[in-house]
Amino acid sequence: VQLQACGGGLVQAGGSLRLSCAASRRTVSSATMGWFRQAPGKEREFVAAISWSGGSTYYADSVKGRFTISRDNAKNTVHLQMNSLKPEDTAVYYCAAVFRAVEATDDRQYDYWGQGTEVTVSS
């Protein structure tokens, strides 16, 4: 499966962005999908994840109440709506997929990764 993330950009603090991750070559309707991010000089960290059905969602404490993950299995896409953005949200955001039952917050469990989309939040 190939994952293509898009939607990043430059936004002022308090603003919003919507990231999208489109899958190709294979349906991801049975996959757990996750979003991770990596800020300059820092390790990659978990942001959000969603189960194959969309029935379960998981969020990092730092984004709870501000970010929402969703999926459209008919379109083979996953979205991350990011509201009330803060400068500390600045990072490259990656989407990832895994077709096994795993700990969704652990990036080591994911098998497929997109190329990343850059988000910059100015103060």
Sine and cosine of phi, psi and omega as CSV:
sin_phi,cos_phi,sin_psi,cos_psi,sin_omega,cos_omega
0.00,0.00,0.63,-0.78,0.09,-1.00
-0.93,-0.36,0.67,-0.74,-0.01,-1.00
-0.88,-0.47,0.72,-0.69,-0.01,-1.00
-0.81,-0.58,0.92,-0.40,0.01,-1.00
-0.99,-0.12,0.57,-0.82,0.04,-1.00
-0.46,-0.89,0.14,-0.99,0.07,-1.00
0.95,-0.31,-0.10,1.00,0.02,-1.00
-0.94,0.34,0.14,-0.99,0.01,-1.00
0.24,-0.97,-0.19,-0.98,0.01,-1.00
-0.98,-0.21,0.77,-0.63,-0.02,-1.00
-0.60,-0.80,0.48,-0.88,0.05,-1.00
-0.98,0.19,0.42,-0.91,0.06,-1.00
-0.82,0.57,0.68,-0.73,-0.06,-1.00
1.00,-0.05,-0.21,0.98,-0.02,-1.00
-0.99,0.12,-0.10,-0.99,-0.07,-1.00
-0.73,-0.68,0.47,-0.88,0.14,-0.99
-0.60,-0.80,0.46,-0.89,0.09,-1.00
-0.83,-0.55,0.91,-0.42,0.05,-1.00
-1.00,-0.02,0.56,-0.83,0.06,-1.00
-0.79,-0.62,0.51,-0.86,0.05,-1.00
-0.74,-0.67,0.92,-0.40,-0.01,-1.00
-0.97,-0.23,0.74,-0.67,0.01,-1.00
-0.98,-0.22,0.56,-0.83,0.05,-1.00
-0.66,-0.75,0.23,-0.97,0.01,-1.00
0.96,0.27,-0.32,0.95,0.01,-1.00
-0.32,-0.95,0.62,-0.79,0.06,-1.00
-0.95,0.32,0.61,-0.79,0.03,-1.00
-0.96,-0.29,0.30,0.95,-0.06,-1.00
-0.90,0.44,-0.33,0.95,0.02,-1.00
-0.96,-0.27,0.16,0.99,-0.09,-1.00
-0.98,-0.22,0.57,-0.82,0.27,-0.96
-0.97,0.24,0.74,-0.67,-0.03,-1.00
-0.90,-0.44,0.65,-0.76,-0.02,-1.00
-0.73,-0.68,0.38,-0.92,0.16,-0.99
-0.88,-0.47,0.73,-0.69,0.06,-1.00
-0.77,-0.64,0.28,-0.96,0.03,-1.00
-0.60,-0.80,0.42,-0.91,0.03,-1.00
-0.68,-0.74,0.90,-0.44,0.05,-1.00
-1.00,0.04,0.38,-0.92,0.00,-1.00
-0.83,0.56,0.79,-0.62,0.04,-1.00
0.98,0.21,0.10,1.00,-0.03,-1.00
-0.84,-0.54,0.28,-0.96,0.05,-1.00
-0.98,0.20,0.38,-0.93,0.06,-1.00
-0.91,0.41,0.64,-0.77,-0.03,-1.00
-0.73,-0.68,0.44,-0.90,0.03,-1.00
-0.95,0.32,0.62,-0.78,0.05,-1.00
-0.89,-0.45,-0.84,0.54,-0.06,-1.00
-0.33,-0.94,0.39,-0.92,0.06,-1.00
-0.51,-0.86,0.36,-0.93,-0.02,-1.00
-0.62,-0.79,0.65,-0.76,0.01,-1.00
-0.95,0.31,0.18,-0.98,-0.08,-1.00
-0.86,0.51,-0.57,0.82,-0.04,-1.00
-1.00,0.05,-0.24,0.97,-0.11,-0.99
1.00,0.10,0.00,1.00,-0.05,-1.00
-0.97,0.26,-0.37,0.93,0.01,-1.00
-0.82,-0.57,0.72,-0.69,0.07,-1.00
-0.77,-0.63,0.46,-0.89,-0.06,-1.00
-0.69,-0.72,0.62,-0.78,-0.03,-1.00
-0.68,-0.73,0.56,-0.83,0.19,-0.98
-0.93,0.36,0.53,-0.85,-0.02,-1.00
-0.84,0.54,-0.55,0.84,-0.08,-1.00
-0.93,0.36,-0.28,0.96,-0.05,-1.00
-0.88,-0.48,-0.09,1.00,-0.01,-1.00
-0.84,0.54,0.72,-0.70,0.00,-1.00
1.00,0.08,-0.19,0.98,0.01,-1.00
-0.90,-0.44,-0.57,0.82,-0.04,-1.00
-0.95,-0.32,0.53,-0.85,0.07,-1.00
-0.70,-0.71,0.81,-0.59,0.05,-1.00
-0.99,-0.16,0.63,-0.78,0.03,-1.00
-0.53,-0.85,0.23,-0.97,0.02,-1.00
-0.61,-0.79,0.46,-0.89,0.09,-1.00
-0.80,-0.61,1.00,-0.09,-0.07,-1.00
-0.92,0.40,-0.47,0.89,0.04,-1.00
-0.91,0.42,-0.51,0.86,0.00,-1.00
-0.97,-0.23,0.04,1.00,0.04,-1.00
0.85,0.53,0.66,0.75,-0.05,-1.00
-0.73,-0.68,0.40,-0.92,0.09,-1.00
-0.76,-0.65,0.60,-0.80,-0.02,-1.00
-0.83,-0.56,0.43,-0.90,0.13,-0.99
-0.75,-0.67,0.96,-0.27,0.06,-1.00
-1.00,0.07,0.84,-0.54,-0.07,-1.00
-0.89,-0.46,0.91,-0.41,0.01,-1.00
-0.91,-0.42,0.27,-0.96,0.03,-1.00
0.76,0.65,0.75,0.67,-0.08,-1.00
-0.90,0.43,0.55,-0.83,-0.01,-1.00
-0.85,-0.52,0.40,-0.92,0.04,-1.00
-0.82,0.58,-0.54,0.84,0.00,-1.00
-0.95,0.30,-0.10,0.99,0.12,-0.99
-0.99,0.12,-0.10,0.99,0.02,-1.00
-0.87,0.48,0.83,-0.56,-0.06,-1.00
-0.02,-1.00,0.15,-0.99,0.23,-0.97
-1.00,-0.02,0.79,-0.62,-0.05,-1.00
-0.97,-0.23,0.74,-0.67,-0.03,-1.00
-0.86,-0.50,0.64,-0.77,0.18,-0.98
-0.98,-0.19,0.44,-0.90,-0.07,-1.00
-0.54,-0.84,0.39,-0.92,-0.03,-1.00
-0.68,-0.73,0.53,-0.85,0.10,-1.00
-0.55,-0.84,0.68,-0.74,-0.08,-1.00
-0.97,-0.25,0.51,0.86,0.05,-1.00
-0.71,-0.70,0.29,-0.96,0.09,-1.00
-0.98,0.20,0.91,-0.41,-0.08,-1.00
-0.68,-0.73,0.11,-0.99,0.19,-0.98
-0.96,0.28,0.95,-0.31,-0.19,-0.98
-0.91,0.41,-0.34,0.94,-0.05,-1.00
-1.00,0.02,-0.06,1.00,-0.08,-1.00
-0.99,-0.14,0.93,-0.36,-0.06,-1.00
-0.90,0.43,-0.38,0.92,-0.01,-1.00
-0.93,0.36,-0.28,0.96,-0.04,-1.00
-1.00,0.10,-0.26,0.97,-0.10,-0.99
-1.00,0.08,0.62,-0.78,-0.09,-1.00
-0.98,-0.18,-0.43,0.90,-0.09,-1.00
-0.79,-0.61,0.68,-0.74,-0.06,-1.00
-0.73,-0.68,0.60,-0.80,0.14,-0.99
-0.99,0.10,0.02,-1.00,-0.12,-0.99
-1.00,0.08,-0.21,0.98,0.02,-1.00
0.99,-0.10,0.53,-0.85,0.09,-1.00
-0.71,-0.70,0.70,-0.71,-0.15,-0.99
-1.00,0.03,0.74,-0.67,0.05,-1.00
-0.87,-0.49,0.81,-0.59,0.04,-1.00
-0.82,-0.57,0.83,-0.55,0.00,-1.00
-0.92,-0.39,0.88,-0.47,-0.02,-1.00
-1.00,-0.04,0.53,-0.85,-0.03,-1.00
-1.00,0.02,0.00,0.00,0.00,0.00
